[in-house]
Amino acid sequence: MKFSKLFGGLLSLASVVHAVPTPSGGLGTNGSEPYYHPLSDFDFQSINLALNQEWIELDLFHHGLAKFSVEEFEAAGLNAEDRYLIQFMAEQEVGHAELLTNILGPRAAKQCTYQYPFETVREFVDFCQKLTRFGESGVYGFLEHLNSRDAAQLLLQSITTEARQQMIFRQFEGLFPMPVWFETGISQSMAWTLLAPYLVTCPAENPRIEWTNFPALNIINNPDATPLYNTSIIGNNTTPAITHNRSEPLSYPGREVFLTWDAPGQIVSYNNSYVTNTTAGAPAYVAWISQLNVTYTELFNIKGRSGQTIQPSGNVYGDNTAPIVNGTMFIAVTDTNVPISPANVSMLNDHIVAGPALYQSG
């Protein structure tokens, strides 16, 4: 007994003496047991939206592999190993969906039925890179605002995988794989607006998605990355590759962009159970949401629910740094040009007239 007490005391003393030095501050570092579940309705609804995103990605990857023949994939430059990579990405989504289901518990959403806007392999790849773009950005926009830091850690470890998926699909499309310095975040309502049109029916027990559906925004002359050019001319080849430097960019500063948008009050998404809404005033600006910035351009020639704007120039940190507008990014029609930064992107929600839409700038 005396030996046991002495040994226990020495262990306790050793743990104090040899504790790893740690700077003061930080959250969740006090040794308490992690709790990987929502701590607020905000948590539940944010993760529920992310789960619905994972479910559609799982279905989408399988759907594309089943829809197109080997010959169609080969004609688009995607061989058996490329197709297996898509299959593996579907398997990743199985894991992501299981992770978020376990976080949410018995009320977690189940898989729905979906509709997709593609008829060719190139269009399938393009839709995959766009869907994974707003899936990734939709999580970045709320991750730091979750009450449950423990659940946020798990979600972070899944969304970083999705970031890799988005880059792979850009490579499959012959686009430069990572044309930005920083990935951008969007709000839950922005992500839900983009996701909602593709959900057709869902199980009745699925929890309602409690984010706003904004009126749809259509970019009439959105740059198109789907044409396939298999040439020996450097900068013109758009076949699948690790990287291509395109000599003819998809878009450029000063490009005129033509927009139309829906009125609020449209029925959208699964089971016809959601209605679009906006609290914004009259349309006046276009917000370009990319990297660390929200840049505004004037909306002009406004006629009813249509208008035009000019693709802006500008760089993230000034001259000789990364152009703000690049990659697969987001634009929205707004009533004002309120200042927005990455940590408060949801403040833009109150000012969105329509959108966002994905702008394929590069």
C-alpha positions in Angstrom: 0.0 0.0 0.0 2.8 2.5 0.9 4.6 1.6 -2.4 1.4 2.1 -4.4 0.7 5.5 -2.9 4.3 6.5 -3.4 4.4 5.3 -7.0 1.1 7.1 -7.8 2.4 10.3 -6.3 5.6 10.1 -8.4 3.5 9.6 -11.5 1.4 12.6 -10.6 4.5 14.7 -9.9 6.2 13.6 -13.2 3.1 14.6 -15.2 3.4 18.1 -13.7 7.1 18.5 -14.1 7.2 17.1 -17.6 4.1 18.7 -19.1 4.6 19.9 -22.6 5.0 23.7 -22.5 2.0 25.3 -24.2 1.3 29.0 -25.0 -1.6 30.5 -23.1 -5.0 30.8 -24.8 -6.7 28.5 -27.3 -10.1 26.8 -27.3 -10.8 23.2 -26.4 -7.3 22.5 -25.1 -8.2 21.9 -21.4 -8.3 18.1 -21.7 -12.1 17.8 -21.7 -13.6 14.9 -23.6 -14.6 16.0 -27.2 -18.4 16.1 -28.0 -18.8 15.7 -31.7 -22.4 16.8 -32.0 -24.4 20.0 -32.6 -24.5 22.5 -29.7 -27.1 24.8 -31.3 -29.7 24.9 -34.0 -27.2 26.9 -36.1 -24.8 23.9 -35.8 -27.5 21.4 -36.7 -28.8 23.3 -39.7 -25.3 24.1 -41.0 -24.2 20.4 -40.8 -27.6 19.3 -42.2 -27.0 21.4 -45.3 -23.5 19.9 -45.6 -24.9 16.4 -45.3 -27.3 17.1 -48.1 -24.3 18.3 -50.2 -22.4 15.1 -49.5 -25.4 12.9 -50.5 -25.8 14.6 -53.9 -22.1 14.3 -54.6 -22.2 10.5 -53.8 -25.2 10.2 -56.2 -23.6 12.4 -58.9 -20.4 10.5 -59.2 -22.1 7.2 -59.5 -24.7 8.6 -61.9 -22.1 9.9 -64.3 -20.2 6.7 -64.3 -23.4 4.8 -65.1 -24.7 7.2 -67.6 -21.8 7.4 -70.0 -20.1 4.5 -71.8 -16.4 3.6 -71.8 -16.2 4.9 -75.3 -17.7 8.3 -74.3 -15.3 8.7 -71.4 -12.3 7.7 -73.7 -13.4 10.2 -76.3 -13.3 12.9 -73.6 -9.7 11.8 -72.7 -10.6 9.9 -69.5 -9.3 6.4 -69.2 -10.0 3.5 -66.9 -7.7 4.9 -64.2 -9.5 8.3 -64.4 -12.9 6.6 -64.1 -11.7 4.7 -61.0 -10.6 8.0 -59.4 -14.2 9.2 -59.8 -15.4 5.9 -58.3 -13.0 6.4 -55.4 -14.3 9.9 -54.9 -17.8 8.4 -54.6 -16.4 6.1 -51.9 -15.0 9.1 -50.1 -18.6 10.6 -50.1 -19.8 7.4 -48.4 -17.4 8.2 -45.6 -18.3 11.9 -45.5 -22.1 11.1 -45.3 -21.5 8.6 -42.6 -19.4 11.1 -40.6 -22.0 13.8 -40.8 -24.9 11.4 -40.1 -23.1 10.3 -36.9 -22.6 13.9 -35.9 -26.3 14.7 -36.4 -27.7 11.5 -34.9 -31.2 10.0 -35.6 -32.6 13.2 -37.3 -29.8 13.2 -40.0 -31.1 13.6 -43.6 -31.2 10.6 -45.9 -30.4 10.5 -49.6 -32.8 12.1 -52.0 -33.4 11.9 -55.8 -31.7 14.4 -58.0 -31.7 16.0 -61.5 -28.6 17.0 -63.4 -28.0 19.5 -66.2 -25.6 17.5 -68.4 -25.7 15.3 -71.5 -22.0 14.8 -72.3 -19.0 13.6 -70.3 -17.4 17.1 -70.5 -20.6 18.6 -69.2 -20.6 16.0 -66.4 -17.1 16.9 -65.4 -17.9 20.6 -65.5 -20.9 20.1 -63.3 -18.8 18.1 -60.8 -16.2 20.8 -60.5 -18.9 23.4 -60.0 -20.9 21.4 -57.5 -17.8 20.6 -55.4 -16.8 24.3 -55.7 -19.9 25.5 -53.9 -19.9 22.5 -51.6 -16.4 23.4 -50.4 -17.0 27.1 -50.2 -20.4 26.6 -48.4 -18.6 24.9 -45.5 -15.8 27.5 -45.4 -18.4 30.2 -44.9 -19.8 28.7 -41.6 -17.1 26.5 -40.2 -15.6 29.1 -37.9 -19.0 30.1 -36.6 -20.1 26.7 -35.3 -20.7 26.5 -31.6 -19.3 22.9 -31.6 -15.6 23.3 -32.2 -15.3 19.5 -32.0 -17.8 18.9 -34.8 -16.0 21.6 -36.8 -12.8 19.7 -36.6 -14.3 16.6 -38.2 -16.1 18.7 -40.9 -12.8 20.4 -41.7 -11.1 17.0 -42.3 -13.8 16.1 -44.7 -14.0 19.4 -46.6 -10.3 19.4 -47.3 -10.9 16.2 -49.2 -13.6 17.9 -51.2 -11.2 20.6 -52.1 -8.9 18.0 -53.6 -11.9 16.6 -55.6 -12.7 20.0 -57.0 -9.1 20.4 -58.2 -9.2 16.9 -59.8 -12.3 17.8 -61.8 -10.6 21.0 -63.0 -7.7 18.9 -64.2 -10.2 16.5 -65.9 -11.6 19.5 -67.7 -8.3 20.8 -68.8 -8.4 23.9 -66.6 -5.5 25.2 -64.6 -6.0 23.2 -61.3 -5.6 26.0 -58.7 -5.7 29.5 -60.2 -6.2 31.4 -57.0 -4.2 32.2 -53.9 -7.1 31.7 -51.5 -10.3 29.7 -51.6 -13.4 31.7 -50.8 -16.3 31.0 -48.4 -20.0 31.7 -49.0 -23.0 31.7 -46.6 -25.3 28.8 -46.0 -28.1 30.6 -47.8 -25.9 31.1 -50.8 -24.9 27.5 -50.9 -28.5 26.3 -50.4 -29.7 28.6 -53.3 -27.1 26.9 -55.5 -27.9 23.3 -54.3 -31.7 23.5 -54.1 -32.6 23.2 -57.8 -31.0 19.8 -58.1 -33.0 18.1 -55.3 -36.3 16.5 -56.7 -37.7 14.4 -53.9 -36.5 13.6 -50.4 -37.8 11.4 -47.6 -40.6 12.9 -45.5 -38.6 12.5 -42.3 -35.7 14.6 -43.6 -35.3 17.7 -41.5 -36.3 20.9 -43.3 -33.3 23.0 -44.5 -33.8 26.3 -42.7 -31.8 28.6 -44.9 -33.1 31.2 -47.4 -33.5 30.4 -51.1 -32.6 33.5 -53.0 -34.1 34.1 -56.5 -32.1 32.5 -59.2 -29.5 34.5 -61.1 -28.6 33.5 -64.7 -25.4 34.5 -66.5 -26.4 34.6 -70.1 -22.9 34.6 -71.5 -21.1 32.6 -68.8 -17.6 31.5 -70.0 -17.8 27.9 -71.1 -15.0 25.4 -70.2 -16.6 22.3 -71.8 -15.3 22.4 -75.4 -12.6 19.8 -76.0 -9.5 20.9 -78.0 -6.9 18.3 -78.5 -4.2 20.2 -80.3 -0.4 20.6 -80.2 -0.6 24.3 -79.8 0.6 25.3 -76.3 -2.2 27.1 -74.4 -5.0 25.8 -76.6 -5.2 22.2 -75.4 -8.1 21.5 -73.1 -7.7 17.7 -72.7 -7.4 16.3 -69.2 -3.9 17.0 -67.7 -2.1 17.8 -64.5 -2.0 21.4 -65.7 -2.5 23.6 -68.8 -1.5 27.2 -69.1 -4.2 28.6 -71.3 -3.1 31.3 -73.7 -6.7 32.2 -74.3 -8.4 32.7 -70.9 -12.0 32.0 -70.4 -12.6 35.6 -69.2 -10.8 38.9 -68.7 -11.2 42.2 -66.9 -13.5 44.5 -68.9 -15.6 41.7 -70.2 -19.3 42.6 -70.5 -21.5 40.2 -68.5 -25.2 39.9 -69.3 -27.5 38.8 -66.4 -31.2 37.9 -65.9 -32.8 37.0 -62.6 -36.1 35.6 -61.2 -38.6 37.3 -59.1 -39.0 36.1 -55.6 -41.8 33.7 -54.7 -40.8 30.9 -57.0 -41.3 27.3 -55.8 -38.0 25.4 -55.8 -36.3 22.2 -54.6 -37.5 18.9 -53.4 -41.2 18.1 -52.9 -42.0 21.7 -54.1 -41.6 22.7 -50.5 -39.4 25.8 -50.7 -40.1 29.3 -51.9 -37.5 31.9 -53.0 -37.3 35.1 -51.0 -35.2 38.3 -50.7 -35.2 41.2 -48.2 -33.1 43.4 -50.5 -34.1 46.6 -52.1 -33.7 47.5 -55.8 -30.9 46.0 -57.8 -27.9 48.3 -58.1 -24.6 46.3 -58.0 -23.0 42.9 -58.7 -21.0 41.4 -55.9 -18.0 39.3 -57.1 -17.2 36.9 -54.3 -13.7 35.4 -54.7 -10.6 34.7 -52.6 -10.5 37.2 -49.7 -12.6 39.8 -51.4 -16.1 40.9 -52.3 -15.7 43.4 -55.1 -18.7 45.3 -56.5 -19.4 46.5 -60.0 -22.2 48.7 -61.2 -25.3 47.0 -62.6 -26.4 49.0 -65.6 -29.0 48.9 -68.4 -31.4 47.5 -65.8 -34.7 46.5 -67.6 -37.1 44.7 -65.3 -35.1 41.7 -64.2 -32.1 41.9 -66.5 -29.0 44.0 -66.6 -25.3 44.2 -67.5 -22.1 44.6 -65.6 -18.3 44.6 -66.4 -15.9 42.0 -65.1 -13.7 43.8 -62.6 -9.9 44.0 -62.5 -8.0 44.2 -59.2 -5.6 42.0 -57.3 -5.7 40.4 -53.9 -2.9 42.5 -52.4 -2.3 45.1 -55.1 -0.1 45.2 -58.1 1.8 42.0 -59.1 -0.3 39.7 -56.9 -3.1 37.3 -57.7 -6.1 38.7 -59.7 -9.2 38.7 -57.6 -11.4 37.3 -60.3 -10.2 33.8 -61.3 -11.3 30.2 -61.2 -14.8 29.1 -60.5 -16.3 31.9 -58.4 -19.6 33.5 -57.3 -21.5 36.6 -58.3 -24.8 38.0 -57.0 -27.0 41.0 -57.7 -27.2 43.2 -54.7 -29.0 46.4 -53.6 -25.9 48.1 -52.1 -22.1 47.7 -51.9 -21.8 46.9 -48.2 -18.2 46.0 -47.1 -17.8 42.3 -46.6 -14.8 40.2 -45.4 -14.3 36.5 -45.1 -15.4 36.3 -41.4 -18.7 38.1 -42.0 -19.8 37.0 -45.5 -23.3 36.1 -44.2 -23.9 39.9 -43.7 -24.3 40.0 -47.5 -27.5 37.9 -47.3 -29.8 40.8 -46.4 -28.7 42.6 -49.6 -28.9 39.8 -52.2 -31.5 40.5 -54.9 -30.7 37.3 -56.7 -28.0 34.7 -56.8 -25.4 33.7 -56.3 -24.5 32.1 -59.6 -21.2 30.4 -60.5 -19.1 32.5 -62.8 -16.6 30.3 -64.7 -13.9 33.1 -64.9 -11.0 30.7 -65.4 
